[in-house]
Amino acid sequence: MLRTRFTEEFGIEHPIVQGGMMWVGRAELAGAVSEAGALGIITALTQPTPADLVAEVRRAREITDKPIGVNLTILPSINPPPYAEYRDAIIESGVKIVETAGSNPQEHLPHFKDAGIKVIHKCTSVRHALKAQDIGVDAVSIDGFECAGHPGEDDVPGLVLIPAAADEIEIPLIASGGIADARGLVAALALGADGVNMGTRFMATQESPVARAVKDRLVEASELDTKLIFRTLNNTARVAKNAISEEVVQIESKGCEFSDIQHLVAGARGRKVFEDGDLDAGIWTAGMVQGIIRDVPTAGELVSRMVGEAEEIIGSRLAGMIGGGGAR
Ligand SMILES: Cc1cc2nc3c(=O)[nH]c(=O)nc-3n(C[C@H](O)[C@H](O)[C@H](O)COP(=O)(O)O)c2cc1C
């Protein structure tokens, strides 16, 4: 058993979190991850209404009675979803852990605190992690430049970002981005993190509710098969390389307004990729870590393999290096 401040303070068996994932973070996956002793997270905005979110948590409760969380991604938008209503639905659902991301969660914190909910805020820089600690979140998750989704605009990879954050942050720290196996878990712990957060790796599991073609693509793809879109709009997103993301990058390279690419990046098209397995139907999120994903296990197999191999790496491979054993 790997014990960290995160496992102790959040009551989770293993220091592994399945990060919020639009269209992917549904009851089947989050429930299976939590049942395996890691922390599964349901993505609030995947549900069409706050009432659907309450029902989704109830569905996950049929799979597990272990701790489970909900992700609330708060992005600035022209027509924002009713964030306060989703927040109230999270509270009503009875979950005790929330992952916030996207922007400052301050206005929601008192509500979560009053309901006894612990908040993990996910961000992409040390300064935002410090700010989150100051406003009273219970843990921070920090995404390096390798990550799937929004890496921010600083371009600092995890190998530097995680220890830089660990030097400053006093609350539990979760390393995120580029982690898929026990090697990544042990490295993150060595860098000063108290646990890891994974997105892409959990998308390639049996319970992940995306088409088999998407999972197969994650296994086949290399670390070179992602694209950074929206760079020129200061809203960078790392997504799978395909005909659409290449076209978006091409249009952006000539200088463009959002309206020039809007038809390509519509969320409904990305959703089609996951539902129909048509890999070029739209933009879909994936990280560089796909280059080291080689199979599609169940979430339970993945978690127990990671924890078992991490113990082996720490207790045997690394321990064997002390005293000149020369172990590999
Ligand atoms: C398909 C997909 C959808 C995602 N959607 C969200 C989201 O809605 N909100 C969020 O905070 N993070 C989202 N993420 C980011 C993950 O929670 C996590 O931070 C990221 O995947 C970590 O990098 P990794 O993929 O290298 O493990 C998404 C990731 C993936 C792969």
The ligand as a Gaussian input file, in Angstrom:
#p B3LYP/6-31G(d) Opt

LIG

0 1
 C      -11.042000      13.308000     -23.311000
 C      -10.587000      14.257000     -22.245000
 C      -11.469000      15.238000     -21.797000
 C      -11.066000      16.130000     -20.776000
 N      -11.982000      17.037000     -20.300000
 C      -11.664000      17.784000     -19.196000
 C      -12.643000      18.613000     -18.580000
 O      -13.794000      18.721000     -19.035000
 N      -12.278000      19.308000     -17.475000
 C      -11.019000      19.217000     -16.948000
 O      -10.758000      19.842000     -15.913000
 N      -10.072000      18.455000     -17.514000
 C      -10.363000      17.723000     -18.611000
 N       -9.415000      16.889000     -19.163000
 C       -8.058000      16.851000     -18.576000
 C       -7.890000      15.688000     -17.570000
 O       -8.716000      15.816000     -16.457000
 C       -6.429000      15.641000     -17.052000
 O       -6.101000      16.858000     -16.401000
 C       -5.453000      15.394000     -18.186000
 O       -5.947000      14.407000     -19.062000
 C       -4.099000      14.943000     -17.636000
 O       -3.215000      14.663000     -18.675000
 P       -2.999000      13.163000     -19.278000
 O       -4.075000      12.976000     -20.265000
 O       -1.638000      13.225000     -19.850000
 O       -3.118000      12.211000     -18.113000
 C       -9.770000      16.035000     -20.220000
 C       -8.881000      15.051000     -20.697000
 C       -9.277000      14.168000     -21.680000
 C       -8.310000      13.124000     -22.175000

